[in-house]
Amino acid sequence: MALVKVPDTPMEVIVDLLTKAKDKAVSCSTVPEELKGHLQKALDIASGLDVYLEKMTTQESEPLRELYEKTMSHDWNQVHKEGKTIFQLPKECITGHVEGQTLKMLIHMSQAKRVLEIGMFTGYGALSMAEGLPDDGLLIACELEPYLKEFAQPIFDKSPHGKKIIVKSGPAMDTLKELALAGEQFDMVFIDADKNNYINYYNFIMENNMLKLRGVMCVDNSLFKGKVYLENATDSNGLALREFNQFVSNDPRVEQVIIPLRDGISLIRRVSLARSCSLAQCTITDDDVFRGVKGLSILDRMRLDEKVAYVTGGGQGIGRAFAHALGEAGAKVAVVDLDQARAEAVAQELFIKGISAISISADISKPADVQRMIDTIVSKWGAIHIACNNAGINLNSASEETTLEEWDQTFDVNLRGTFICCQAAGRVMLRQGYGKIINTASMASLIVPHPQKQLSYNTSKAGVVKLTQTLGTEWIDRGVRVNCISPGIVDTPLIHSEDLKPLLRRWLSDIPAGRLAQVTDLQAAVVYLASDASDYMTGHNLVIEGGQSLW
């Protein structure tokens, strides 16, 4: 005999009631045809919603599909009869495809790295969230039933994301106390456990500061078959959730929204600290340190949203890394390079990441090329807020053998070109009353790198520093800051050639950090200097060289 599915969510209850009403209407000759038509349309809409959501939602991964099928085909009644589980677990408890992808999306959107799940069932929700975590992310699941950990672990082991999941067996409150004692905090907390303890879990997490500053709490089943808002409801779980929803709604520390997905998901986030303390009548020092400058946290102050940037020499190496860093921080980026193909390739990389970017070919030693570059950017985006003058060359020769041609070629790009770019971008920025100019100098502006011989390069980069200092002092009172970054020896494929192996060993012996710089070691610096967080810095040479200039 086939089992009859019991309606489990508000929408399923509505479908069930509409089906009964329609069948009753069809069997009654006195019911108007118009009413029958309305009932049918309502039933079509209600019954088609979940099916459509399933169809349109990105399909689950193979491990998730396998876990779902394993859960639905498992005989949970028999498992309980055999004493393997404490409770008789209905398979309908599984999170499911649409909700699982919703949780995964929330992980991506909140950029969560650490997640706490209270109540796991068979781990579908846990694995869904783990798929959204970065490689170094962690999800701790609290599960009362040891059997469920054993049930899910083989699927976790098959998934490349399963290694991010740690399942702790036992009463959830015991696990919470253990985590709180260790000072653990989480970017997201997902609660789907015993309904009568929701308030206790919530309060413990909030009172022990286990939810991070920008953390989000997700609570499952918060609409519980509609019994949280039906006046005549007597179900104990429904009443517990009604009390929980009202409790959170009244809590001045947070704000919440309930999404009618399946049986309801509540999304709860902290309100601003100042508002929270004001409502709770806390004693605080209400200043920019507490609230954040302009109400922004330090990380928000380093965002570059709506800013327009360009990077010369952006087609490879340090320039490519700078272009990606500025774009990831929110800026629109013009990738400028002598080689058009390289510039286009990096612009395409940015585009794939969702960053607004264009490519421009220019020889920065030529004023006409630089002006065309500036005009192109202003025409496209209406402003230039960040000028990253990074293009440079290095021609090695002993000083007594350095030709004027080599000297002039080096200075034309490294110093003359940087000056031309600073001046052209500076004119735009001075009219705007705002701008950040970031020049790429070198550790060679501080020391004489050895044993390589590079007189023209060293001297030109020292000139870049003095250029930066001079412009930085002249223009700061007009809203334009000028700084430079001096990298140490940067790891490139060329450095690992056979000819340079002896030099590489010497360089490494001179670097306290014991390694060469990676282009990624420089990215945070360019974002900081480009952001409002560095507004009091100008004319500064930011040295990033693993300590090499100190020996």
C-alpha positions in Angstrom: 0.0 0.0 0.0 1.5 3.4 -1.0 2.1 5.9 1.7 0.1 9.1 1.4 2.4 12.2 1.7 1.3 14.5 4.5 1.5 18.2 3.6 4.6 19.6 5.3 4.9 23.2 4.3 2.4 26.1 4.1 2.3 25.8 0.3 1.7 22.1 0.5 -1.1 22.6 2.9 -2.6 25.2 0.6 -2.4 22.8 -2.3 -4.0 20.1 -0.3 -6.9 22.3 0.8 -7.4 23.7 -2.7 -7.4 20.2 -4.2 -10.1 19.2 -1.7 -12.1 22.4 -2.4 -11.9 21.9 -6.1 -12.9 18.2 -5.9 -15.8 19.2 -3.8 -16.8 22.0 -6.2 -16.6 19.7 -9.2 -18.8 17.1 -7.6 -21.5 19.7 -6.7 -23.7 20.8 -9.6 -24.8 24.0 -7.8 -21.3 25.5 -7.7 -20.9 28.1 -10.4 -18.5 27.3 -13.2 -16.7 30.6 -12.7 -15.9 29.6 -9.1 -14.6 26.2 -10.3 -12.4 28.0 -12.8 -11.0 30.3 -10.1 -10.3 27.3 -7.8 -8.5 25.5 -10.7 -6.3 28.6 -11.4 -5.4 29.0 -7.8 -4.5 25.3 -7.6 -2.4 25.5 -10.7 -0.4 28.4 -9.3 0.0 26.9 -5.9 0.9 23.4 -7.1 3.2 24.6 -9.8 5.4 26.9 -7.7 7.6 24.3 -6.0 8.0 22.4 -9.2 9.0 25.6 -11.1 11.5 26.5 -8.4 13.1 23.1 -8.6 13.4 23.3 -12.3 14.8 26.8 -12.4 17.2 26.5 -9.5 20.8 25.5 -10.4 21.1 21.8 -10.2 22.7 20.2 -7.2 26.1 18.5 -7.3 26.4 14.7 -7.7 27.3 14.1 -4.1 24.3 16.1 -3.0 22.1 14.2 -5.4 23.4 10.9 -4.0 22.9 12.1 -0.4 19.3 13.1 -1.2 18.5 9.7 -2.9 20.2 7.8 0.0 18.1 9.7 2.5 14.8 9.3 0.7 15.3 5.6 0.1 16.5 4.8 3.7 14.1 3.0 6.0 14.2 5.4 8.9 11.4 3.6 10.8 13.4 0.4 10.7 16.5 2.2 11.9 14.6 3.5 14.8 13.1 0.1 15.7 16.6 -1.3 15.7 17.7 1.3 18.3 20.2 3.0 16.0 18.5 6.4 16.3 17.1 8.1 19.4 14.2 9.6 17.5 12.0 8.4 14.7 13.2 10.6 11.9 11.0 11.6 8.9 12.8 11.8 5.6 10.9 15.0 4.9 13.3 16.7 7.3 16.0 16.8 4.6 16.9 20.3 3.5 16.3 19.6 -0.2 17.5 21.0 -3.5 16.1 24.6 -3.5 16.8 25.3 0.1 20.2 23.8 -0.2 21.1 26.0 -3.1 19.7 29.0 -1.2 22.0 28.3 1.7 24.9 27.9 -0.7 24.0 31.3 -2.3 23.9 33.0 1.1 27.3 31.6 1.9 28.7 33.1 -1.3 26.9 36.5 -0.8 28.0 36.9 2.8 31.5 35.6 1.9 31.3 33.4 5.0 34.3 31.4 6.0 33.1 29.8 9.2 29.7 28.3 9.6 27.9 26.7 12.6 25.0 24.3 11.9 22.8 23.3 14.8 21.0 20.2 13.8 22.3 18.3 10.7 19.9 15.4 9.9 21.6 13.7 7.0 24.0 16.6 6.1 22.4 17.8 2.9 22.3 21.4 4.2 25.8 21.1 5.6 27.3 19.9 2.3 25.3 22.5 0.4 26.9 25.3 2.6 30.3 23.7 2.4 30.2 23.9 -1.4 29.9 27.7 -1.0 32.8 28.0 1.4 36.3 28.9 0.3 38.9 26.2 0.4 40.0 27.2 3.9 36.4 27.5 5.1 35.0 25.4 8.0 31.5 24.2 8.9 30.9 22.7 12.3 27.7 20.7 12.5 26.1 19.8 15.9 24.2 16.5 15.6 22.5 14.8 18.5 22.2 11.5 16.6 25.6 9.7 16.2 24.0 7.5 13.5 23.5 10.5 11.2 27.2 11.3 11.2 28.0 7.7 10.2 25.2 8.0 7.5 26.5 11.2 5.9 30.3 10.7 6.3 30.8 8.4 3.2 29.1 11.0 1.0 31.2 13.8 2.6 34.3 11.8 1.8 33.3 11.6 -1.8 32.9 15.3 -2.2 35.9 17.7 -2.5 34.1 19.9 0.0 33.5 17.3 2.6 36.8 18.0 4.2 35.4 21.4 5.3 32.8 19.7 7.5 33.4 18.7 11.1 30.5 16.9 12.8 30.3 17.1 16.6 27.9 14.5 18.1 25.9 15.1 21.3 23.5 17.7 22.7 23.8 20.9 20.8 24.0 23.1 23.9 27.0 21.1 25.2 28.8 21.7 21.9 27.9 25.4 22.0 29.4 25.7 25.4 32.6 24.0 24.3 32.8 26.3 21.2 32.1 29.4 23.3 34.8 28.5 25.8 37.3 28.2 23.0 36.3 31.7 21.8 34.9 30.5 18.5 32.9 32.9 16.2 31.0 32.3 13.0 30.0 34.2 9.9 26.8 32.2 9.6 24.8 30.1 12.0 22.1 27.8 10.7 19.6 26.5 13.2 17.4 23.5 12.4 17.0 21.4 15.5 14.5 21.0 18.4 12.1 23.8 18.1 11.6 24.4 21.8 15.3 25.2 22.2 15.5 27.8 19.4 15.4 30.7 21.8 18.0 29.1 24.1 20.4 28.5 21.1 19.8 32.0 19.8 20.4 33.7 23.2 23.5 31.7 23.9 25.0 32.6 20.6 24.2 36.3 20.9 25.2 36.5 24.6 28.5 34.7 24.0 29.3 36.8 20.9 29.5 33.7 18.7 28.1 35.6 15.7 30.7 37.8 14.0 30.2 41.5 13.5 28.7 41.0 10.0 27.4 37.5 10.7 24.0 36.2 9.6 21.8 33.7 11.5 19.5 31.5 9.4 16.6 29.7 11.2 14.8 26.9 9.4 11.1 26.0 9.8 10.2 29.4 11.1 6.7 29.3 9.4 6.1 25.7 10.6 3.1 24.7 8.4 1.5 28.1 9.0 0.9 27.3 12.6 3.0 30.3 13.8 0.3 32.7 12.5 -2.9 30.7 12.6 -4.9 31.9 15.7 -6.3 28.5 16.6 -3.0 26.6 16.5 -2.2 24.4 19.4 0.8 22.4 18.1 3.7 22.8 20.6 6.4 23.2 17.9 4.3 25.9 16.2 3.8 27.7 19.4 7.5 27.5 20.2 8.4 29.0 16.9 5.7 31.7 17.2 7.3 32.7 20.5 10.8 32.6 18.9 9.8 34.7 15.9 8.3 37.4 18.2 11.3 37.3 20.5 13.7 38.0 17.6 11.4 40.7 16.3 11.6 42.5 19.6 15.4 42.1 20.0 17.1 45.5 19.5 20.4 43.8 18.7 19.1 42.4 15.4 16.8 42.7 12.4 15.1 39.9 10.6 13.1 38.9 7.6 11.2 35.6 7.2 11.4 34.1 3.6 8.5 31.8 2.7 10.7 29.2 1.2 9.5 25.7 2.0 8.6 25.9 5.7 10.1 29.3 6.2 13.7 30.6 6.7 14.4 33.5 9.0 17.4 35.6 8.1 18.7 37.5 11.1 21.6 40.0 11.2 23.1 42.4 13.7 22.0 46.0 13.5 24.8 48.7 13.7 26.6 48.6 17.0 25.7 52.2 17.8 22.0 51.6 17.2 22.1 48.4 19.2 23.7 50.1 22.2 21.5 53.1 21.9 18.4 51.0 22.1 19.8 48.9 24.9 20.9 52.1 26.7 24.6 51.1 26.8 27.3 53.5 27.9 29.6 53.9 24.9 32.1 56.5 23.5 30.1 57.4 20.4 32.9 58.5 18.0 34.4 57.6 14.6 36.4 54.8 16.2 33.2 53.2 17.4 30.9 54.0 14.5 33.5 54.0 11.8 34.5 57.0 9.7 31.3 58.1 7.8 29.7 55.0 9.4 32.0 52.6 7.5 34.0 49.8 9.0 37.7 49.7 8.2 37.2 47.1 5.5 34.4 49.2 3.9 36.7 52.2 3.9 39.1 50.2 1.7 36.4 49.5 -0.9 36.8 51.2 -4.2 33.2 51.0 -5.5 32.4 53.5 -8.2 36.1 54.5 -8.5 37.8 54.7 -11.9 41.4 53.4 -12.1 44.0 52.8 -14.6 47.2 50.7 -14.4 50.1 51.2 -16.8 52.1 48.1 -17.6 48.9 46.2 -16.7 49.4 43.5 -19.2 51.6 41.3 -17.0 53.4 40.9 -13.7 52.9 43.5 -11.0 50.6 45.6 -13.2 48.3 42.6 -13.9 48.2 41.9 -10.1 47.4 45.6 -9.4 44.6 45.6 -12.0 43.0 42.5 -10.5 43.3 43.9 -6.9 41.8 47.3 -7.7 39.0 45.6 -9.7 38.2 43.1 -6.9 38.0 46.1 -4.5 35.3 47.5 -6.7 37.0 49.9 -9.1 36.5 50.1 -12.9 39.9 49.4 -14.4 41.6 50.6 -17.6 44.4 48.1 -18.4 47.1 50.0 -20.2 50.1 48.4 -21.9 52.5 48.9 -24.8 51.3 45.4 -26.0 47.7 45.7 -26.9 47.2 41.9 -26.9 48.4 41.6 -23.3 46.2 44.5 -22.2 43.2 42.9 -23.8 43.9 39.6 -22.2 44.0 41.1 -18.7 40.8 43.2 -19.4 39.1 39.9 -20.4 40.2 38.3 -17.2 38.6 41.1 -15.2 35.5 41.0 -17.3 35.1 37.2 -16.5 35.2 38.1 -12.8 32.4 40.7 -13.2 34.8 43.7 -13.2 34.2 46.6 -15.5 37.4 46.9 -17.6 38.8 48.3 -20.8 42.2 47.8 -22.5 44.3 50.7 -23.9 47.5 50.5 -25.9 50.0 53.3 -25.0 53.7 54.1 -24.9 53.9 56.2 -21.7 57.1 57.9 -22.8 55.1 59.7 -25.5 52.9 62.6 -24.2 50.4 62.1 -27.1 49.8 58.5 -26.1 49.4 59.4 -22.5 46.9 62.1 -23.2 44.9 59.8 -25.5 44.9 57.3 -22.6 43.5 59.9 -20.2 40.9 61.2 -22.7 39.8 57.6 -23.4 39.2 56.9 -19.8 37.4 60.1 -19.0 35.3 59.8 -22.1 34.3 56.2 -21.0 33.8 56.7 -17.3 33.7 60.5 -16.7 36.6 60.6 -14.2 39.9 59.2 -13.0 40.2 58.6 -9.3 43.1 56.2 -9.2 46.3 56.5 -11.3 48.5 53.5 -11.0 51.7 54.3 -12.8 53.5 51.0 -12.9 55.1 50.6 -16.3 58.9 50.3 -16.2 61.9 48.6 -17.8 65.3 47.3 -16.5 68.4 47.1 -18.7 71.4 45.7 -16.9 75.0 46.8 -17.7 78.2 47.7 -15.8 78.3 51.5 -15.1 81.4 52.0 -17.3 79.6 50.3 -20.2 76.2 51.9 -19.8 75.4 53.8 -23.0 73.5 57.0 -23.3 70.9 55.1 -25.4 70.3 52.7 -22.5 70.2 55.5 -20.0 67.8 57.5 -22.1 65.6 54.5 -22.8 65.3 53.6 -19.1 64.6 57.2 -18.0 62.1 57.7 -20.8 59.9 55.0 -19.4 60.7 54.8 -15.7 60.9 58.5 -14.8 59.9 60.6 -17.8 56.9 58.3 -18.5 55.9 58.3 -14.8 56.1 62.1 -14.7 54.0 62.5 -17.9 51.3 60.1 -16.5 51.3 61.9 -13.1 50.9 65.3 -14.7 48.2 64.2 -17.1 46.2 62.3 -14.5 46.9 65.0 -11.9 45.3 67.7 -14.0 42.1 65.7 -14.1 42.2 64.9 -10.4 43.0 68.5 -9.4 39.9 69.6 -11.3 37.9 66.9 -9.5 39.4 67.9 -6.1 40.2 64.2 -5.5 42.6 61.6 -6.6 45.1 58.9 -5.7 48.3 58.5 -7.6 50.4 55.4 -7.0 53.7 55.1 -8.6 55.8 51.9 -8.8 59.3 52.7 -7.6 61.7 49.9 -6.4 63.8 48.7 -3.4 66.6 50.0 -5.7 65.6 53.5 -4.6 66.9 52.7 -1.1 69.8 50.3 -1.7 72.0 49.1 -4.5 70.8 45.6 -5.3 73.6 43.3 -6.1 75.4 41.5 -7.6 73.5 42.7 -10.8 74.6 46.0 -12.3 71.8 48.3 -13.2 72.9 52.0 -12.8 70.2 53.5 -15.0 67.4 51.5 -13.4 68.5 52.3 -9.8 68.9 56.0 -10.5 65.5 56.3 -12.4 63.7 54.6 -9.5 65.3 56.9 -7.0 63.9 59.7 -9.2 60.4 58.2 -9.0 60.6 58.4 -5.2 61.6 62.1 -5.3 58.9 62.8 -7.9 56.4 61.2 -5.7 57.5 63.1 -2.6 57.4 66.4 -4.5 54.0 65.9 -6.0 52.6 64.5 -2.8 53.4 67.7 -0.9 52.3 70.0 -3.6 48.9 68.5 -4.3 47.6 67.1 -1.0 45.9 70.4 0.0 44.0 70.2 -3.3 42.7 66.7 -2.7 45.3 64.6 -4.5 47.5 62.2 -2.7 50.7 60.8 -4.4 52.5 57.8 -3.0 54.7 55.0 -4.3 55.3 51.3 -3.7 58.9 49.9 -3.7 58.8 46.2 -4.3 61.8 43.9 -3.7 62.8 41.3 -6.2 59.6 39.8 -7.6 59.3 36.2 -8.6 58.9 35.8 -12.3 59.4 32.9 -14.7 62.5 34.7 -16.1 64.2 34.6 -12.7 64.2 30.9 -12.6 66.1 30.5 -15.9 69.4 28.6 -15.8 71.5 31.7 -16.3 70.1 33.4 -13.2 70.3 30.5 -10.8 73.6 31.8 -9.2 72.0 35.2 -8.8 68.9 33.7 -7.3 70.9 32.0 -4.6 72.6 35.2 -3.7 69.4 37.2 -3.6 67.7 34.7 -1.3 70.7 34.9 1.1 70.1 38.7 1.3 66.4 38.5 2.1 65.4 37.9 5.8 62.0 36.5 4.6 63.9 33.8 2.8 61.9 34.1 -0.4 61.3 36.4 -3.4 58.2 38.6 -3.5 55.1 37.3 -5.2 53.0 39.8 -7.1 50.1 39.0 -4.7 52.3 40.3 -1.8 51.8 43.8 -3.3 48.1 43.8 -4.0 46.8 44.9 -0.5 49.2 47.8 -0.6 47.9 49.2 -3.9 44.3 48.9 -2.6 45.1 50.7 0.6 46.9 53.5 -1.1 44.0 53.8 -3.6 41.3 53.9 -0.9 40.0 56.6 1.5 41.7 54.7 4.4 45.0 56.2 3.3 43.8 59.8 3.0 46.4 61.1 5.5 49.3 59.5 3.6 51.1 61.3 0.9 54.6 61.4 -0.5 55.3 58.1 1.1 57.5 55.3 -0.3 55.9 52.0 0.9 58.6 49.4 0.8 57.7 45.7 0.4 60.8 43.7 0.1 60.9 41.0 2.8 63.4 43.0 4.8 66.1 43.0 2.2 66.8 46.7 2.5 67.5 46.2 6.3 70.6 44.0 5.8 
